[in-house]
């Protein structure tokens, strides 16, 4: 009798377990089917609209954008239509002849300036152009978007030298990204990227010298650094593909590609409490958007290899400054504020992910470094960090949650900061040249600013 009762209990437990497993499996399969029908897998975004969507081989720059191209750029947080003009820029067509009352402002930068993440009318270029036109209808302002995804300061210098000057800019505005640009400037080829790029070295006199042109058409898949960092010429010999770092990494990659439910949960986990997100990133379950080596950009002093990255970057900016000075072009430089510099939540995730103490690093250091450099060189530097922090503290979100780029509000704020700087220091000089009443114009524009700043810094109710 006891044996029968025990057998019955075991049988019932087994049946209940099987029912639970089958029910769970049914829910998983139903959820997987629903996600496949109604949800876009992140892998599809990257496969269909990766950063090389409009790229074409360019023997000078490595890559440029195709002329008169059009397509959709899609990610989990946005879907935008991107179109290029006959010059291969994400902008309206530019008249070949510059009018007498026309002011042209050339924006140089990478994906931050290109602004694929927002609609054309919400980009920095469009916002700044609209703002200038409202305040000075007597002039024609053309803000030219020369942002290219993936570019470093070296490619931006070359673009300005060989193509940008032909657009007859009166002002050049250079965007600098704290870790991304210094890394790109010592890179000859980024692992997995379609095209390689040109690079600069120091010649025997210590001056910058261009190398790697024409750019090789079919680079190997591995990361290749320039002699500035390695001390030797680039090695273009293909390396054998490395096996997955661990079985866990291989399993995670397989699940992420093939199981929609896994990818869906991983995406939603990024909104979990900061300590959870950091733990999941440390364990390799979630992907961190910030490579571990980039932590060094916040160290003061920086490690020697990052000092080399930054020295080259500053020397490239010096070349851009000299080029503008020689042609009477005004140069403004601004630095893109990263999410961990702005938002308390992102900062906590950053510190916890890499096991850092807040006293070990200085989140303001990149901006101070660039500010001090610009001050020594007599370059106009547009401060962004303090105002972005104030806006974030008031409850405004200026970047996307997962993607690292500006949302529409971020583009609007940087456009307003640039507008203030452009007008503030140009009004008197321009008035002296033209004899117009620029003082009253500046007062009118400044008055128009009040509503914008109140909107930005007003705390959420």
N, C-alpha and C positions, 0 to 999 in steps of 0.2 A: 504493500500500500504506500509506504513512504517513498519507495523507488518510483512508483507511478506518479505521485504528487510532484516529486522533484523533476521527473521527466516532463510533466505537463508545464511546470514553471519555466523550465529551460526552453521548451518548445514555444511557449507563449512569448517569452523574452526574445527568442530568435525571430518569431513572426513579427513582433512589434518593431524590432530593429530593422528587419527587411522592409517593413511598411514605411518606416521613417526614412530609410535610405532611398527607397523608390519615390516617395513623396518629394524628398529633397531633390532627387535627380529630375523629377518631372518639373519642379519649379525652376531649376537651373536651365533645363532645356527650353521651357516656355519663355523664360526671361531672355535666354540667348537668341531664340527665334525673334522675339519682339525687338530686341536691340538690332538684330541684323536687318529687320524690316524698316525700323523707324529712327535708328541712330547712326550717325556717321562715325566710323572707326577712325581714330587719330592717324593710323597708318595710311588711310586713304587720302587724308589731307596732304601728308608729306609726299606721298607718291604722285598725286595728281597736281599739286601746286607747290612744289618745293621752291627753294630760293632761286633755282636756276630756270624758273618758268620762262623768263624772257631773255635769258642769257644767250650770248653768242661769243664765239672765240674772238679775241682782240689781241693782235700781236704786240701792242704796246702796253695795254692795261691788264691783260690776262683775260678779262671778259668785259663786255659792255652789254647794254640792253638793245634788243632788236628794235628797229624803227617801225612805227605804225603797227605795233602789236597790241593785242587786246585779250584779256582772259580774266578768270576769277581766281582770287587768292583766298583760300578757305582754311580756317583753323577752328578748333572747338569754340573759341570765343568771338569769332567774327567771320564774316563773308563779305569781301569787297570786290569790286570790279576795278581792274588796273589796266590802263591804256597808256601807250607811249606815243610821242609825236615823231615827226620825221627825223629828229636828231637823236632819237632813242632815249628821251627823257620822259619821266612821268610828269608831264606838264602840257599846257596848251601850246599850240603852235606859236613860235616866236617870229615876229616880222624880221625879215632880213635887214631892213633899214631901220635904224634907231632915230626916233623923232627928236626934235630939238628940246621938247619939254618932257622927255622920257627919262626916268631914272630906273636903272636895272640893278637888281640885287641878286647876286649869285650865291645860292646855298650849297655848300660842299659838305659831304658827310656820307655815312653808310646807310644802313636800313632805318636808322633813327630819322634821317631826313627824307628818305624815299617814302616812308609812311604807308607801306602796303597794307598795314593793319587797319587803316581807317579809310573812309570814302575820300575821294579827291577834294571835295569842298571842305573837309575837316583837317586837311594837312596843314603843317606849319606854313608851307608856301602859300596856300590859298588864304589862310587866316591873316597872315601878315600883309598880303597884297590887298585884301578887303579893308583892313584897318587903315592902311596908308591912303587908299583911295577915298575913304570917307572923310578923312581929315584934310586932304589937300586935293580937291577936285580939279584944280588948275593944272596939275601935273599928271602924267601917265606913269604909274608905278608897275613895273614888271618884276615879280619875284620868281626867279628861275630855279626850279627844283633839280639840282644836279646830285641827288643822293642815289647811291648804288649799293644794293645789298652786298655785304661782304667786303667792301673796300676798306683799306687802311689809309693812313695819312699819306703814305708814299704814292698810292694810286691817285689820291685826291690832288696831290701836288702835280703829278704828271697830267692829269685831266686839265687842271688849270693852265699849265704851261702850253699844252698842245691843242686844246680845244676850248677851254673856258674863256680865255682872253679874247677869242674871236667873237664871243657873244657881247663884247663891249660892256662889261659890268662897271658900275660906279662904286659898288660896295661888294665885298666878298665876306660871307659869314661862314666860318668853319666850325663844325661840330666835332667834339672830341669825346670819345667814350673811354672811361678810365682804364679798364683792363683789356678790353677788346682791341682797341687801336694799337697800343704798344705790342700786343701779341701778334697782330697782323703784320706790323711793320718789320718784324724779324722773321716772318714766315715766307717761304718760297712756294710751298704748297700745303694746304690744309688737308689732313687725312680725309679721304672719301669725297673731296670736292671735284667737280667736273674739270675745272681748269686750274692751272698754276698761275703765278703772278710775277711781275718784275720785282726787283728789290734794290736797295741801296747799300753800299758799303762805304768805308772810309778809305780814301786813297793814301799814298805815301805822304801827302801834305796835310792829311787829316780832314780833307774836304769830302763832301758827299759825292759818290760816283754811282751812276746808274749801271746795273748789271741785269743779265737775264732777259735781254731784249734782242731779237724777238722771243716772246715767251713760248716755251715748248707746247706743242698742241696736245699731246697725250701724256700727261704726267702719270707716274705710278700712284698707287692708292695711299701710300704711307705719308706721314707728316715729314716735311723737309724744312729745316731752318736755314737761315742765311748765315754767312761767315761772321756777321757781327756778333752772333750768339755762339756759334760753334768754333770759330777760328779756322775753318777749312771750307773749300768750295762745296756747293750742294752736290749730294750723291743722288743721281737720278736712277740708280740701279733698283729695279723692283725688289721689294723684300717679300719673302714668303708670308702668306697670310697666317696670322697667329690664331691658335685655337682659343676658344672661349676661356676667360680667366678662371671660371669655376663651373661645375655642373649647375649650381644655382643660377648663375648668370645666363647660361644657355637655356635652362628651363624657363626663366623669366622672359627671355626674349621670345621663345617659342609661344608661350601663353599669351604674351602681349600681342603677337601677330595674329594668332589663330582663334583665341577665345575672346569674344566681344565682352562678355561679362567681366573677365579679368581686367581688360583695358578700361571698362566703364568704372569699376570700383577704384582702380588705381588713380583715375582722373579725379574722382570725387574725394579721394583721401587727401588730395592737396588742400582741401578746405578744412581739414581736421585741425584740432588744437595744435599750436606750434610745436609742443614737445613731442607729439605723436608724429607729425610730419618729419621732424628732425631725426627721430629714431628710425623711421622707415627709410629715410635717405641714407643714414649711416649703414643700415643693413643691406642696402642695395635693392630694396623692394620698390622704392620710389626713386625716380631720376631727379637729380639736382640740376637746375639750370645754370649753376655757377661751378665751373671746374675748380677742383681743390687748389690748383696752383695759383688761381686768381686771388686767393686770400692774400697773397704777398703784396698786392697793390695797396693794401691798407696798413702795411707794416712800415714804421718809420724808425730807423732807416730800412729801405727795401733791401732784400738779398741782392748780391752782385749781378745775377742774371737779369733781375727786374730793373736794376739801375741801368743796365745796357739797353733794355727795351725802351725805357723812358728817355734816356739821353738821345737815342736815335729819333724818337718821336718829337722831342723838343727841337732838334736840329732840322727836322723836316718842316715844322711850323715856322722856324726862322727863315727857311727858304721861301715859304709861301709869303711871309711878311716882306722879305726883300723884293720879291717879284711884284707885290702890290705897291710897295713904296716907289719902285722905279717907274711905275705907270700911273701914279697918282690915284690909286684905288684905295679906298678905305677898307680896313680889315677889322672884323669883329670875331672874337673867339668865345665859344661857350662850351661848357662841359655837361654832358648828359648825366642827370642824377639817377643812380641805380636804386632799385627797390629797397635793398638792405640799408641804404643811406637815408631813406625817407620814412619808411613805415616801421613801427615798433614790432609788428608781427613778423615781417620779413627779416628784420634784424635778429630777432630771437631765433628764428629757424636757421639763419646763417650761422650764428654763434654755436648753437647746439649741434648742428650737423657736423661741424669741423672741430668740435670740442674746444672752442676758444673762450677765453675770458675777455670781457669787454675792455679790460685794461691792456690786453696784448696788442690790440689794433686800434687804428685811428680812422674812423669812417670819413673824416673831413680831409685827410691828408692829400688825396689826389687833387682836390679842388685848390687847396692851399699851394701845392706844388706848382700847378698851372698858373694860378693867380700871381704868385711871386715871380715866376718866369716872365709872364706877360708884362708885369710892372717894370722889370729890369729892361725889357726889350722895347718898351713903349708901345705895346700892342693893347688894344682895347679888349678887356675881358669882361664878359657879361656874367655876373653872379647869378646862379640859379638855385643853389642848394638851400639857402635860408628860406626863400619864398616858397619853394616846393614843400619844405617841411611844414611851414605855417599852413599852407593849404591842406596838407594831409592831416594835420592836427585838428583842423576844423571839420574833418569828416569827409573830405573830398578824396576820391580815388583818381589818380592821374596816370597810372599804368594799368594794364590788364592784370588779372589775378594770376594766371599761369604764364602767359606770354610776358616777356620782359620789356616790351615796347610801350610807348605812350598810347593811351586811348585818346579819344577826341578832346577830352578836357586837358590832357597833358600837352597836346599840340596847341591848344588855345592859349594856355598859360605861357609857354615858351615864346609864342608869337607876340604876346603882349609885352613880355620882357624885352624882346628885341625891338619892338616898336618904340617902347620908351627910350631905349638907348639910341636908336637911330635918330629920333626926333629931338631928344634932349640936347644932344651935342651938335646937331646939324642946323638947327633953326637959326641961330644967330649968324653962323658963317654963311649960310645960304641967303639970308636976308641982306647981309652986307654986299653979296655979289649981285643980287637982283633988285635991291631997293624995295622989296615987298615988305609988308607988315607981318613978319614971321612971328613977332611976339604975340600978337593977338591970335594967330593961327595955333601957336603952341598952347595958349590958355584954353582955346576951344577944345583941342584934342585932349588936354589934360582933364578937362571937365567931363568929357565923354568917358574917361577911364573909371570914374568913380563907381558907376553901375557895375562894371566888370569886376573890379577888385572886391566890391561888397559881395558879389555873387561867389567869388572864389573863396573868400575867407569867412563867409557867414557859416557858423556852425549849424549842423543839421539839427532840426528840432526833434 
